[in-house]
Amino acid sequence: MKLALRHAAILTAALSLFAAPLLAQIQPSALSDAEVEQVRDARYVPASCILLFVKFLDLRAQEIHDLYARPRRPGRETDTRELMEQFTSIADELSDNLDDYGPRHADLRKALPKILAAVDRWSTELKSPPEDESYSVARKIALESIRDLRESSTELTAEQTAWFKDHVPSKNAPSDKTGPIDIPR
């Protein structure tokens, strides 16, 4: 009996040592459950999935704008930091999707100009709140994500233009798909 209790205690201690780092790695999603469902539904059509991420980034930018368009309320700076962190997470996820869809030659030619048009709008919205130490690092990282997104979108636009110039899609083929895709993560 004592041996079984000792083994149970050792097992519990070992599990707690491994569980602490795992819990530290779990981060709350920047997307709501409804947004995650929308992404799951749109994954089969890459351009639609990309446009969903643009929509989510627009929503976060609008929320940041709304925080400063209304009278000041307590916790505004914390909310700003959290929204900027969410923005960065979503922008990074969008970049990951572009990196994934690009080599597969998924037709993103209609979605990419919308990203490039939105980049300046997002930058303006993220720069509009006054300087504050509580979110200055989050803002800097979010602006870097936007800059990276602009660069990758510009490069992918050129690649897509060249690819589809040489490989004209058939009129009988579905325009939204270029074949089966593997759903990322």
Disulfide bonds with the S-S distance in Angstrom:
none
